[in-house]
């Protein structure tokens, strides 16, 4: 297994070097960037036609989702067996959970502090939401009330009641639990009985990565459709009315990535800008699709070439998609301050701390609730009993644009988490990172 892993790492390093020799127009990142510009242009010039292009983005995301659950299962199972030690897996898992809780709490606190400091939402009380936005926000609030209620229900939803059902529903946490138990069960077998199963799983995993490569070639088309729809359906009036919220939230996300995550990376000898450059194509895809799932398969394959072990990446990334949503945390806490200021609700520091405690729980459920970050934000507003639920419509109109930054920050946060946890757990290969540096220089 060690030989196979070494060969894979060498192959990935070689692919990094040869990628430079490809014509510029064949770069997936450039293709996605061009498709984003074209999507914006079409959305502004022909908004009615642009709204019909939503199906292109939806098809791309559907294809990606078909492989996410089985790929997470295969990656985690193969990683556990390759580790060969349950204690090793447990050590990585414990470090990851502690890291997730600390960093997501920092993100929530930063959102509150930043929102208060710049007074986001002040003077916007006169803005009225459209009927469609109001209807959508009310639907999100109802979804939050019905699907995200108590901690017991959230905890119960982590554990599957059907092996295949977890895959069919795309319940990432449930798939992760199944993968952990199956991997530990596989380790309990004798080496002779385990070998053919392990070999088969490796072969299937390789096939799934090739499957993803084919789907990713369609990323520019999916990005074009998604961006054109977002611009065409919202129009310029809504964007101008809430431009301050959007711009300040993007500034907050940039501040969190460069300062907070940058400081964490520097503490462990990693250059955040170097890491961002390494995953630049994935970031561009995120900016176009606003879906974190669209790049998970690519990161599961690509990130081990940066240094963290395949086992650590396979365990930390999928778990982080549910427990380490830094972008969601920033959005929720800043959104709370925005609503309070927009409606003239004065929050005491005790009330803000109380809402912070609520968000520590609700933010962990964004990956398990239909509707994602906006739904759990609606759940937080409803649970607080202080903020006006009607105010959700103010944000709903531009949530599509906010969600781009939310999802991108979530993915970058989890990428940093995988690297840092690998460093702490002693699962980081410095030689691999040096080969990446050498390939980029050449």
VEXDRENMI-451179 format. One record per residue (C-alpha): chain; residue in one letter; z, y, x. Coordinates in steps of 0.001 Angstrom, whole numbers. Last residue first. Example, Ala and Ser with C-alpha at 12.3 -4.5 7.8 and 13.67 -1.06 7.14 Angstrom:
residues 2
+-------+-----+---------+---------+---------+
| chain | res |      c3 |      c2 |      c1 |
+-------+-----+---------+---------+---------+
|     A |   S |    7140 |   -1060 |   13670 |
|     A |   A |    7800 |   -4500 |   12300 |
+-------+-----+---------+---------+---------+
This chain:
residues 442
+-------+-----+---------+---------+---------+
| chain | res |      c3 |      c2 |      c1 |
+-------+-----+---------+---------+---------+
|     A |   X |  -13183 |   24977 |   10032 |
|     A |   X |  -10127 |   27114 |    9321 |
|     A |   X |   -9761 |   25575 |    5845 |
|     A |   X |   -9949 |   22039 |    7278 |
|     A |   X |   -7319 |   22848 |    9898 |
|     A |   X |   -4928 |   24204 |    7279 |
|     A |   X |   -5427 |   21106 |    5092 |
|     A |   X |   -4823 |   18872 |    8120 |
|     A |   X |   -1612 |   20806 |    8804 |
|     A |   X |    -478 |   20135 |    5241 |
|     A |   X |    -988 |   16395 |    5725 |
|     A |   X |     950 |   16496 |    9004 |
|     A |   X |    3896 |   18128 |    7211 |
|     A |   X |    4358 |   15135 |    4940 |
|     A |   X |    6917 |   15921 |    2218 |
|     A |   X |    9118 |   13302 |     565 |
|     A |   X |   12374 |   14288 |    2277 |
|     A |   X |   14073 |   14902 |   -1054 |
|     A |   X |   14405 |   18663 |    -488 |
|     A |   X |   10801 |   19059 |     676 |
|     A |   X |    9431 |   16902 |   -2135 |
|     A |   X |   11459 |   18950 |   -4618 |
|     A |   X |    9911 |   22105 |   -3138 |
|     A |   X |    6319 |   20853 |   -3340 |
|     A |   X |    6619 |   19447 |   -6863 |
|     A |   X |    8481 |   22538 |   -8064 |
|     A |   X |    5843 |   24879 |   -6619 |
|     A |   X |    3174 |   23045 |   -8596 |
|     A |   X |    5428 |   23131 |  -11657 |
|     A |   X |    5801 |   26894 |  -11442 |
|     A |   X |    2060 |   27342 |  -10864 |
|     A |   X |    1358 |   25275 |  -13989 |
|     A |   X |    3853 |   27123 |  -16174 |
|     A |   X |    2663 |   30490 |  -14849 |
|     A |   X |    -924 |   29659 |  -15802 |
|     A |   X |     163 |   28483 |  -19248 |
|     A |   X |    2122 |   31649 |  -20008 |
|     A |   X |    -510 |   33978 |  -18493 |
|     A |   X |   -3259 |   32536 |  -20690 |
|     A |   X |    -798 |   32333 |  -23596 |
|     A |   X |    -465 |   36126 |  -23594 |
|     A |   X |   -4169 |   36488 |  -24347 |
|     A |   X |   -4037 |   34007 |  -27230 |
|     A |   X |    -788 |   35586 |  -28376 |
|     A |   X |   -2593 |   38822 |  -29118 |
|     A |   X |   -2468 |   38740 |  -32919 |
|     A |   X |     692 |   36596 |  -33005 |
|     A |   X |    2792 |   39216 |  -31253 |
|     A |   X |    3144 |   41711 |  -34081 |
|     A |   X |    3138 |   38860 |  -36628 |
|     A |   X |    6395 |   37568 |  -35135 |
|     A |   X |    8017 |   40795 |  -36295 |
|     A |   X |    8395 |   39398 |  -39789 |
|     A |   X |   11111 |   37100 |  -38402 |
|     A |   X |   13270 |   40177 |  -37814 |
|     A |   X |   15761 |   39630 |  -34969 |
|     A |   X |   19456 |   38986 |  -35511 |
|     A |   X |   19738 |   35528 |  -37055 |
|     A |   X |   19202 |   34084 |  -33567 |
|     A |   X |   17923 |   30767 |  -34928 |
|     A |   X |   14845 |   32343 |  -36522 |
|     A |   X |   13889 |   34279 |  -33398 |
|     A |   X |   14438 |   31165 |  -31264 |
|     A |   X |   12384 |   28953 |  -33576 |
|     A |   X |    9580 |   31505 |  -33568 |
|     A |   X |    9634 |   31374 |  -29770 |
|     A |   X |    9537 |   27587 |  -30072 |
|     A |   X |    6365 |   27895 |  -32149 |
|     A |   X |    4802 |   30515 |  -29868 |
|     A |   X |    5330 |   28335 |  -26790 |
|     A |   X |    3640 |   25223 |  -28101 |
|     A |   X |    2007 |   24978 |  -31500 |
|     A |   X |    2947 |   21349 |  -32175 |
|     A |   X |    6341 |   20766 |  -30608 |
|     A |   X |    7056 |   18380 |  -27726 |
|     A |   X |    5859 |   20546 |  -24828 |
|     A |   X |    7718 |   23627 |  -26049 |
|     A |   X |   10982 |   21721 |  -26435 |
|     A |   X |   12772 |   22798 |  -23281 |
|     A |   X |   12412 |   26456 |  -24266 |
|     A |   X |   14565 |   25812 |  -27348 |
|     A |   X |   17660 |   24814 |  -25370 |
|     A |   X |   17901 |   27530 |  -22724 |
|     A |   X |   16491 |   29879 |  -25368 |
|     A |   X |   19608 |   29512 |  -27502 |
|     A |   X |   21848 |   30341 |  -24520 |
|     A |   X |   19718 |   33412 |  -23784 |
|     A |   X |   20087 |   34475 |  -27422 |
|     A |   X |   23855 |   34374 |  -26980 |
|     A |   X |   23604 |   36290 |  -23702 |
|     A |   X |   21514 |   38931 |  -25461 |
|     A |   X |   24084 |   39135 |  -28250 |
|     A |   X |   26918 |   39611 |  -25764 |
|     A |   X |   24870 |   42265 |  -23943 |
|     A |   X |   24573 |   44159 |  -27213 |
|     A |   X |   21218 |   44191 |  -28978 |
|     A |   X |   20091 |   47282 |  -30876 |
|     A |   X |   17370 |   46481 |  -33401 |
|     A |   X |   14871 |   49369 |  -33675 |
|     A |   X |   12054 |   47206 |  -34995 |
|     A |   X |    9763 |   47528 |  -31965 |
|     A |   X |   12734 |   47534 |  -29571 |
|     A |   X |   14215 |   44275 |  -30872 |
|     A |   X |   10813 |   42652 |  -31162 |
|     A |   X |    9878 |   43508 |  -27562 |
|     A |   X |   13297 |   42427 |  -26242 |
|     A |   X |   12892 |   39003 |  -27834 |
|     A |   X |    9310 |   38727 |  -26594 |
|     A |   X |   10506 |   39353 |  -23027 |
|     A |   X |   12883 |   36391 |  -23307 |
|     A |   X |   10354 |   34091 |  -24952 |
|     A |   X |    7414 |   34979 |  -22726 |
|     A |   X |    9390 |   34591 |  -19493 |
|     A |   X |   10740 |   31204 |  -20581 |
|     A |   X |    7275 |   30019 |  -21622 |
|     A |   X |    5908 |   31032 |  -18233 |
|     A |   X |    8676 |   29125 |  -16437 |
|     A |   X |    8150 |   25926 |  -18401 |
|     A |   X |   10138 |   23481 |  -16300 |
|     A |   X |   11468 |   20804 |  -18669 |
|     A |   X |    8425 |   19529 |  -20577 |
|     A |   X |    5501 |   19998 |  -18181 |
|     A |   X |    8028 |   19630 |  -15379 |
|     A |   X |    8461 |   15958 |  -16183 |
|     A |   X |    4715 |   15378 |  -15830 |
|     A |   X |    4646 |   17257 |  -12482 |
|     A |   X |    7851 |   15852 |  -10960 |
|     A |   X |    7239 |   12091 |  -11265 |
|     A |   X |    3616 |   11719 |  -10172 |
|     A |   X |    4001 |   14495 |   -7587 |
|     A |   X |    7023 |   12761 |   -6078 |
|     A |   X |    5330 |    9353 |   -5945 |
|     A |   X |    2123 |   10810 |   -4461 |
|     A |   X |    4195 |   12305 |   -1661 |
|     A |   X |    4273 |   16067 |   -1217 |
|     A |   X |    2015 |   17374 |    1588 |
|     A |   X |    -985 |   19356 |     331 |
|     A |   X |   -3153 |   16262 |    -132 |
|     A |   X |    -543 |   14996 |   -2605 |
|     A |   X |   -1498 |   17994 |   -4813 |
|     A |   X |   -5093 |   16964 |   -5539 |
|     A |   X |   -4834 |   13837 |   -7683 |
|     A |   X |   -1952 |   14788 |   -9945 |
|     A |   X |   -3217 |   18379 |   -9826 |
|     A |   X |   -6633 |   17384 |  -11196 |
|     A |   X |   -5089 |   15359 |  -14030 |
|     A |   X |   -2760 |   18239 |  -14967 |
|     A |   X |   -5514 |   20883 |  -14990 |
|     A |   X |   -6591 |   21014 |  -18651 |
|     A |   X |   -3109 |   20063 |  -19843 |
|     A |   X |   -1864 |   23556 |  -18983 |
|     A |   X |   -4100 |   25060 |  -21658 |
|     A |   X |   -5155 |   28727 |  -21603 |
|     A |   X |   -8774 |   27508 |  -21222 |
|     A |   X |  -10300 |   30275 |  -19111 |
|     A |   X |   -7336 |   31460 |  -17093 |
|     A |   X |   -6267 |   27848 |  -16629 |
|     A |   X |   -9663 |   26915 |  -15197 |
|     A |   X |   -9360 |   29814 |  -12768 |
|     A |   X |   -5890 |   28626 |  -11745 |
|     A |   X |   -7185 |   25091 |  -11171 |
|     A |   X |   -9899 |   26453 |   -8880 |
|     A |   X |   -7323 |   28497 |   -6950 |
|     A |   X |   -5074 |   25491 |   -6260 |
|     A |   X |   -5161 |   25779 |   -2447 |
|     A |   X |   -5244 |   29584 |   -2625 |
|     A |   X |   -2051 |   29546 |   -4660 |
|     A |   X |    -393 |   27349 |   -2023 |
|     A |   X |   -1449 |   29689 |     789 |
|     A |   X |    -199 |   32680 |   -1192 |
|     A |   X |    3164 |   30952 |   -1767 |
|     A |   X |    3618 |   30279 |    1967 |
|     A |   X |    5915 |   27267 |    2310 |
|     A |   X |    8829 |   27000 |    4779 |
|     A |   X |   11498 |   25873 |    2337 |
|     A |   X |   13140 |   29247 |    1780 |
|     A |   X |    9692 |   30835 |    1805 |
|     A |   X |    8735 |   28710 |   -1214 |
|     A |   X |   11808 |   29806 |   -3155 |
|     A |   X |   11177 |   33437 |   -2225 |
|     A |   X |    7553 |   33204 |   -3375 |
|     A |   X |    8633 |   31544 |   -6615 |
|     A |   X |   10905 |   34504 |   -7329 |
|     A |   X |    8860 |   37319 |   -5778 |
|     A |   X |    5175 |   36394 |   -6060 |
|     A |   X |    5292 |   34171 |   -9117 |
|     A |   X |    7976 |   36081 |  -11031 |
|     A |   X |    6450 |   39486 |  -10304 |
|     A |   X |    2979 |   38264 |  -11306 |
|     A |   X |    4407 |   36919 |  -14572 |
|     A |   X |    6181 |   40211 |  -15223 |
|     A |   X |    3002 |   42196 |  -14519 |
|     A |   X |    1105 |   39967 |  -16942 |
|     A |   X |    3816 |   40664 |  -19508 |
|     A |   X |    3532 |   44403 |  -18856 |
|     A |   X |    -210 |   44297 |  -19414 |
|     A |   X |      -5 |   42295 |  -22646 |
|     A |   X |    2827 |   44340 |  -24149 |
|     A |   X |    1189 |   47630 |  -23218 |
|     A |   X |   -2179 |   46519 |  -24560 |
|     A |   X |    -718 |   45880 |  -28016 |
|     A |   X |   -2729 |   48452 |  -29955 |
|     A |   X |   -5661 |   48307 |  -27523 |
|     A |   X |   -6040 |   44539 |  -27837 |
|     A |   X |   -5711 |   44654 |  -31608 |
|     A |   X |   -8459 |   47250 |  -31886 |
|     A |   X |  -10773 |   45543 |  -29388 |
|     A |   X |  -11640 |   42410 |  -31327 |
|     A |   X |   -9351 |   39439 |  -31827 |
|     A |   X |  -11886 |   36821 |  -32951 |
|     A |   X |  -14643 |   37793 |  -30526 |
|     A |   X |  -12410 |   38037 |  -27458 |
|     A |   X |  -10666 |   34690 |  -27983 |
|     A |   X |  -13854 |   32959 |  -29168 |
|     A |   X |  -15856 |   34076 |  -26140 |
|     A |   X |  -13032 |   32973 |  -23837 |
|     A |   X |  -12800 |   29469 |  -25347 |
|     A |   X |  -16560 |   28904 |  -25472 |
|     A |   X |  -17180 |   30029 |  -21884 |
|     A |   X |  -14214 |   28019 |  -20605 |
|     A |   X |  -15457 |   24838 |  -22254 |
|     A |   X |  -18930 |   25301 |  -20758 |
|     A |   X |  -17506 |   26075 |  -17294 |
|     A |   X |  -15141 |   23051 |  -17520 |
|     A |   X |  -17913 |   20513 |  -18237 |
|     A |   X |  -17887 |   19210 |  -14644 |
|     A |   X |  -14194 |   18607 |  -15273 |
|     A |   X |  -15067 |   15766 |  -17668 |
|     A |   X |  -16948 |   13849 |  -14972 |
|     A |   X |  -14133 |   14329 |  -12456 |
|     A |   X |  -11605 |   13187 |  -15070 |
|     A |   X |  -13390 |    9858 |  -15502 |
|     A |   X |  -13434 |    9489 |  -11729 |
|     A |   X |   -9664 |    9964 |  -11778 |
|     A |   X |   -9406 |    7379 |  -14531 |
|     A |   X |  -11342 |    4843 |  -12443 |
|     A |   X |   -8969 |    5346 |   -9507 |
|     A |   X |   -6002 |    4722 |  -11817 |
|     A |   X |   -7626 |    1525 |  -13114 |
|     A |   X |   -8039 |     252 |   -9556 |
|     A |   X |   -4460 |    1134 |   -8638 |
|     A |   X |   -3171 |    -556 |  -11802 |
|     A |   X |   -5106 |   -3709 |  -10964 |
|     A |   X |   -3712 |   -3850 |   -7433 |
|     A |   X |    -168 |   -3405 |   -8738 |
|     A |   X |    -657 |   -6178 |  -11282 |
|     A |   X |   -2113 |   -8498 |   -8635 |
|     A |   X |     782 |   -7787 |   -6214 |
|     A |   X |    3724 |   -8034 |   -8655 |
|     A |   X |    3763 |  -11818 |   -8982 |
|     A |   X |    3776 |  -12360 |   -5222 |
|     A |   X |    6171 |   -9497 |   -4539 |
|     A |   X |    8728 |  -10968 |   -6976 |
|     A |   X |    9176 |   -9026 |  -10205 |
|     A |   X |   11988 |   -6488 |  -10624 |
|     A |   X |    9695 |   -3722 |   -9339 |
|     A |   X |    7474 |   -4231 |  -12366 |
|     A |   X |   10416 |   -3700 |  -14679 |
|     A |   X |   11284 |    -473 |  -12861 |
|     A |   X |    7697 |     692 |  -13325 |
|     A |   X |    7680 |    -288 |  -17005 |
|     A |   X |   10920 |    1621 |  -17594 |
|     A |   X |    9655 |    4718 |  -15798 |
|     A |   X |    6203 |    4565 |  -17422 |
|     A |   X |    7679 |    4191 |  -20927 |
|     A |   X |    9941 |    7199 |  -20329 |
|     A |   X |    6979 |    9242 |  -19028 |
|     A |   X |    4869 |    8271 |  -22047 |
|     A |   X |    7695 |    9485 |  -24289 |
|     A |   X |    7838 |   12791 |  -22419 |
|     A |   X |    4072 |   13246 |  -22672 |
|     A |   X |    3829 |   12597 |  -26403 |
|     A |   X |      21 |   12425 |  -26719 |
|     A |   X |     226 |   11043 |  -30247 |
|     A |   X |   -1918 |    8006 |  -29400 |
|     A |   X |    -113 |    7443 |  -26108 |
|     A |   X |    3361 |    7513 |  -27708 |
|     A |   X |    2056 |    5334 |  -30547 |
|     A |   X |     931 |    2633 |  -28098 |
|     A |   X |    4488 |    1732 |  -27040 |
|     A |   X |    6154 |    2491 |  -30374 |
|     A |   X |    9603 |    3908 |  -31065 |
|     A |   X |    9427 |    6284 |  -28112 |
|     A |   X |   12389 |    8147 |  -26566 |
|     A |   X |   12098 |   11896 |  -25984 |
|     A |   X |   12051 |   12525 |  -29731 |
|     A |   X |   15675 |   11416 |  -29947 |
|     A |   X |   16702 |   14171 |  -27531 |
|     A |   X |   14908 |   16831 |  -29574 |
|     A |   X |   16425 |   15504 |  -32776 |
|     A |   X |   19910 |   15542 |  -31268 |
|     A |   X |   19345 |   19053 |  -29893 |
|     A |   X |   18686 |   20313 |  -33392 |
|     A |   X |   15823 |   22013 |  -35205 |
|     A |   X |   12361 |   21949 |  -33748 |
|     A |   X |    9863 |   20305 |  -36117 |
|     A |   X |   10590 |   21725 |  -39553 |
|     A |   X |   11953 |   25164 |  -38682 |
|     A |   X |    9435 |   25693 |  -35890 |
|     A |   X |    6544 |   24685 |  -38115 |
|     A |   X |    7749 |   27118 |  -40753 |
|     A |   X |    7915 |   29902 |  -38139 |
|     A |   X |    4435 |   29041 |  -36913 |
|     A |   X |    3069 |   29156 |  -40457 |
|     A |   X |    4709 |   32541 |  -40977 |
|     A |   X |    3082 |   33792 |  -37782 |
|     A |   X |    -316 |   32565 |  -38904 |
|     A |   X |     -21 |   34185 |  -42316 |
|     A |   X |    1093 |   37465 |  -40763 |
|     A |   X |   -1765 |   37358 |  -38269 |
|     A |   X |   -4284 |   36700 |  -41015 |
|     A |   X |   -2881 |   39499 |  -43150 |
|     A |   X |   -3238 |   41907 |  -40240 |
|     A |   X |    -196 |   43250 |  -38468 |
|     A |   X |    1054 |   46787 |  -38870 |
|     A |   X |    1894 |   48981 |  -35898 |
|     A |   X |    4359 |   51752 |  -36714 |
|     A |   X |    7195 |   50042 |  -34885 |
|     A |   X |    5382 |   50304 |  -31575 |
|     A |   X |    7386 |   53217 |  -30179 |
|     A |   X |    9578 |   51006 |  -28033 |
|     A |   X |    8126 |   47516 |  -27624 |
|     A |   X |    8844 |   47120 |  -23903 |
|     A |   X |   11654 |   49374 |  -22737 |
|     A |   X |   10734 |   49081 |  -19058 |
|     A |   X |   14200 |   48014 |  -17868 |
|     A |   X |   15126 |   46097 |  -21024 |
|     A |   X |   12030 |   43903 |  -20858 |
|     A |   X |   12505 |   43331 |  -17121 |
|     A |   X |   16147 |   42285 |  -17521 |
|     A |   X |   15457 |   39967 |  -20450 |
|     A |   X |   12443 |   38359 |  -18780 |
|     A |   X |   14365 |   37963 |  -15511 |
|     A |   X |   17188 |   36150 |  -17312 |
|     A |   X |   14788 |   33657 |  -18879 |
|     A |   X |   13002 |   33055 |  -15562 |
|     A |   X |   16306 |   32584 |  -13689 |
|     A |   X |   17337 |   30021 |  -16314 |
|     A |   X |   13989 |   28234 |  -15842 |
|     A |   X |   14611 |   28157 |  -12080 |
|     A |   X |   18114 |   26650 |  -12271 |
|     A |   X |   17336 |   24070 |  -14948 |
|     A |   X |   14127 |   22875 |  -13324 |
|     A |   X |   15729 |   22545 |   -9889 |
|     A |   X |   18577 |   20441 |  -11260 |
|     A |   X |   16095 |   18203 |  -13114 |
|     A |   X |   13901 |   17828 |  -10000 |
|     A |   X |   16789 |   16946 |   -7693 |
|     A |   X |   17917 |   14239 |  -10117 |
|     A |   X |   14411 |   12791 |  -10456 |
|     A |   X |   13789 |   12718 |   -6688 |
|     A |   X |   17070 |   10889 |   -6081 |
|     A |   X |   16424 |    8452 |   -8910 |
|     A |   X |   13015 |    7530 |   -7477 |
|     A |   X |   14521 |    6852 |   -4064 |
|     A |   X |   17385 |    4900 |   -5612 |
|     A |   X |   14878 |    2687 |   -7437 |
|     A |   X |   13282 |    1726 |   -4114 |
|     A |   X |    9790 |     373 |   -3517 |
|     A |   X |    8318 |    3873 |   -3477 |
|     A |   X |    4876 |    2344 |   -4005 |
|     A |   X |    6121 |     611 |   -7164 |
|     A |   X |    7516 |    3872 |   -8502 |
|     A |   X |    4335 |    5789 |   -7646 |
|     A |   X |    2095 |    3170 |   -9274 |
|     A |   X |    4132 |    3432 |  -12475 |
|     A |   X |    4215 |    7254 |  -12403 |
|     A |   X |     494 |    7662 |  -11712 |
|     A |   X |    -554 |    5025 |  -14250 |
|     A |   X |    1527 |    6470 |  -17075 |
|     A |   X |     513 |   10060 |  -16290 |
|     A |   X |   -3141 |    8977 |  -16262 |
|     A |   X |   -2746 |    7135 |  -19567 |
|     A |   X |   -1288 |   10271 |  -21207 |
|     A |   X |   -3695 |   12835 |  -19704 |
|     A |   X |   -6968 |   10943 |  -20152 |
|     A |   X |   -7857 |   11623 |  -23780 |
|     A |   X |   -6323 |   15092 |  -23482 |
|     A |   X |   -9095 |   16238 |  -21139 |
|     A |   X |  -11783 |   15208 |  -23617 |
|     A |   X |  -10007 |   17079 |  -26404 |
|     A |   X |   -9701 |   20184 |  -24215 |
|     A |   X |  -13457 |   20208 |  -23550 |
|     A |   X |  -14316 |   19687 |  -27211 |
|     A |   X |  -11969 |   22516 |  -28276 |
|     A |   X |  -13510 |   24934 |  -25779 |
|     A |   X |  -17004 |   24247 |  -27071 |
|     A |   X |  -15830 |   24329 |  -30720 |
|     A |   X |  -14605 |   27893 |  -30286 |
|     A |   X |  -18232 |   28988 |  -29948 |
|     A |   X |  -18441 |   29981 |  -33631 |
|     A |   X |  -16120 |   32927 |  -32954 |
|     A |   X |  -18628 |   34251 |  -30419 |
|     A |   X |  -21425 |   34494 |  -33012 |
|     A |   X |  -19348 |   36850 |  -35123 |
|     A |   X |  -18162 |   38785 |  -32066 |
|     A |   X |  -21664 |   39457 |  -30680 |
|     A |   X |  -21339 |   42162 |  -28008 |
|     A |   X |  -17612 |   41933 |  -27209 |
|     A |   X |  -17262 |   38158 |  -27416 |
|     A |   X |  -20590 |   37612 |  -25645 |
|     A |   X |  -19492 |   39803 |  -22740 |
|     A |   X |  -16060 |   38182 |  -22502 |
|     A |   X |  -17619 |   34708 |  -22502 |
|     A |   X |  -20146 |   35707 |  -19822 |
|     A |   X |  -17327 |   36942 |  -17595 |
|     A |   X |  -15348 |   33725 |  -18174 |
|     A |   X |  -18438 |   31584 |  -17489 |
|     A |   X |  -18912 |   33354 |  -14159 |
|     A |   X |  -15309 |   32601 |  -13146 |
|     A |   X |  -15657 |   28952 |  -14225 |
|     A |   X |  -18841 |   28503 |  -12184 |
|     A |   X |  -17235 |   30179 |   -9180 |
|     A |   X |  -14214 |   27853 |   -9357 |
|     A |   X |  -16413 |   24791 |   -9805 |
|     A |   X |  -18261 |   25600 |   -6590 |
|     A |   X |  -21880 |   24445 |   -6886 |
|     A |   X |  -23189 |   28036 |   -6742 |
|     A |   X |  -21655 |   28448 |   -3297 |
|     A |   X |  -23723 |   25633 |   -1816 |
|     A |   X |  -21561 |   22795 |    -519 |
|     A |   X |  -20507 |   22850 |    3148 |
|     A |   X |  -16989 |   24072 |    2403 |
|     A |   X |  -16351 |   21023 |     200 |
|     A |   X |  -16911 |   18868 |    3314 |
|     A |   X |  -13558 |   19893 |    4772 |
|     A |   X |  -11552 |   19403 |    1592 |
|     A |   X |  -13310 |   16080 |     993 |
|     A |   X |  -12309 |   14947 |    4483 |
|     A |   X |   -8685 |   15770 |    3757 |
|     A |   X |   -8918 |   13855 |     496 |
|     A |   X |  -10413 |   10853 |    2249 |
|     A |   X |   -7731 |   10917 |    4914 |
|     A |   X |   -5057 |   11042 |    2203 |
|     A |   X |   -6663 |    8150 |     325 |
|     A |   X |   -6887 |    6098 |    3497 |
|     A |   X |   -3236 |    6753 |    4222 |
|     A |   X |   -2276 |    5730 |     686 |
|     A |   X |   -4292 |    2514 |     984 |
|     A |   X |   -2681 |    1707 |    4337 |
|     A |   X |     793 |    2313 |    2900 |
|     A |   X |       0 |       0 |       0 |
+-------+-----+---------+---------+---------+
